[in-house]
Amino acid sequence: MMPEIRRWIALLAVTCAVAGAATLGSATPAFAAEGIDGSGSTWSAIAVDQWRADVARNGLTVNYQGVGSSSGRQAYIQNQADFAVSEVPFQPASFNREGQPLYDEVANAASRPYAYLPIVAGGTSVMYHLEVAGQRVRDLRLSGPTLARIFTGGIRNWNDPAIAADNGGKSYPSLPIVPVVRSDGSGTSAQFSAYLANTVPDVWNPFCTAKLNLPAPCPATSLYPFFEGSKAQALSDGVANFVSAPYNNGSITYVEYGYALERDYPVASMLNAAGYYRQPSAENVAIALSRARINPDRTQVLDDVYRNPDPRSYPVSSYSYMIVPISTAGKFTPGKGETLGKFIQYFLCTGQQKAKQLGYSPLPRNLVEFGFDAQKGIPGAPPPPPIDQCANPTITGEFDLGAVPLPAASEKAGATRAAAGGSGGSGAGATSGDAGAAATTDGVVAESDEVAAANLQSQPISIAKGRDSVSPWLYAGIAAVLLLIVFAPPTIAMATRKRE
C-alpha cells in the first residue's frame, strides 16, 4: 500500500475514533453514582417502575421490588433496602389478624435514621366486575356506609336495597358479592381501612374489634381481616387480576386506580361530603388533597380529605411516602445518596408529568417543597433546584384545577337513574357526568406521553439529554460514512496520479 494512502487511512481512523468517543461521551452520565435498591408499596409501584425506567435510560440504576408496604418497611429496618415506599409511616407495636402482638417498627427503625418525603398522590379505587345480560356495568355508585358493609360482610348480594339506593333506584340482579382483600401486609389496606375507620366507625369498629380483638375505636390496619365470603390475594396485581378474570363476575376490591386503568376495568364513583359521586381522576384527587394536613414529621393527616366539602373531590385520596436514610448507618454510602437524590429530583419534578396518565395525581407545590427539604438530609444527595425550575405540572401551571367543572346534577345523591344494564363509555374512568374522569382516558394519554418525553430531556438533574433512545454507535457510524464521503475521493485520485 502506498505511504500516502496509509497516511490518509490512519487519519480517517483517528478522526472516526475521536468522533465516536465524543458521541459516546455525550451519552454517558456526567456522574459516577452507585445503584440503589428499594422495596415496598404496590400502590405506588406503577409510578415508581415508570420513573426508574425513565432514569435508567440516562444512567441511573434504581432497583425496586413491589412487595407491599409492610415488607418494604421491614426491608429498610433490616438494611436490605436503601429506601422504602409505603402508604403509612413506621408503626408502633400492633397486632396481627390472630390478635398476636407485632414488634414495634418505630423503635426498631431508630437505629437507621430516616425521613419521610411524598412520592406520589392518588385515589384508592373500588374496582369491580359486574355484568348484566352480558354487558359490563361501568357506572356503579357507592356511598361510604354501603362500601363498609360490603367489606365487612354485611351486604352479600348485588340486589341489596342499599346498593339500589346509592344508584338512584337502579337495582341489580341477584348475584353474590365477592369482596377481595389483600392477604399480605399492605399500605393499600391501611389507607382503605383508615377511610372506613374515620367515616363509618359504627360499621368498622364492631367488625375490627371482633376480628382483631382490639378495643374501639379500632384503628386502621395493614392486615385487612378476612371474613366469610371474602377472598384474599397477594399484592395489588393479585387483587386486580382476580377481579378482572372473566369468570369472577360479582367480585369487587380496593386498589390504586392505575391497576384498574391498566386492565380497562371500571371503578365505583364514591359519594363525597358534598353529596356527589366522583371518580378517582387526577383532578378530583388533587382537589380532595387540598385539605390534607401535614404533621411536623411530614406524615399526612387525611381526616379533612375524607370530608372535603368541594363537590368535585374524590374522598378516598392520599399520597405515598418514600422513606429515605439521613445517615450512613448500615450499608448506605454518599454514592448511593447521589443516585437517590437525583432520582428524587426527577420524580418530584418532571416525573410528575406522567402521574395522570398512570392513574395518579401530580403532587402539589407544597408537597414538592417538603420533598426537597427531606432530600437535603440524604448523605451525598445534590442540592435540589429552585422550586420554580421544577417541571412539575402543578408548578408550571399545566395542571389547572380551576378549570375542573362542577359535577352535573345527575351525579347528585338521590338522582333517579335508568334500570340496570351495561353502561356506555370506555376505560376505568368512564362514568356518566364525571368530566374529570374522562380526562384520564381518551386522547389525553398520548398528549401526556409527548409532554413527558419532551420534559425528560430538560429535567433538573445532571443526566444526559436527548440521546437515551438512540445507540451512540449509530452516530459514530454516520460520522465515519460522512468522513469517507469527504476524504475517500481525493485520496483515491492522489493515489492514481502517483501511479501515473
MOPE-V535230 format. One line per field, one symbol per residue. ss: DSSP state (a for helix, b for strand, c for the rest). burial: 1 if it has 16 or more other ideal C-beta (glycine too) atoms within 10 Angstrom, else 0. Layout:
# MOPE-V535230
ss=???
burial=???
This chain:
# MOPE-V535230
ss=ccaaaaaaaaaaaaaaaaaaaaaaaaaccccccccbbbbbccccaaaaaaaaaaaacccccbbbbbccaaaaaaaaacccccbbbbcccccccbbcccccbbccaaaaaccccbbbbbbbbbbbbbbbccbbccbbccccbbcaaaaaaaccccccbcccaaaaaacccccccccbcbbbbbccccaaaaaaaaaaaaacaaaaaaaaaaaaccccccccccccccccccbbbcaaaaaaaaaaccccccbbbbbbaaaaaaacccbcbbbccccbbbcccaaaaaaaacccbbcccccbbcaaaaccccccccccbbbbbbbbbccccccccaaaaaaaaaaaaaaacaaaaaccccccbcccaaaaaaaaaaacccccccccccaaacccaaaaccccaaacccccaaabccccccccccccccccccccccaaaacccccaaaaaaaaaaaaacccccccccccccccaaaaaaaaaaaaaaaaaaaaaaaaaaaac
burial=00000001000100010011001000100000110111111111111101110110011101011111111111111001111111111110010000000000100010010111111111111111110100001111111111111111111001010111111101010000111111111111111111111111001110110011010001011111100001101011111101110000111111111111101011111111110111111111111110110000010101001111011111111111111111000101001111111111111111111111111111110011111101101111110110000111111000101001001000110010000100101011111111111111100010010011001100111111001100010011001100100000001000000000
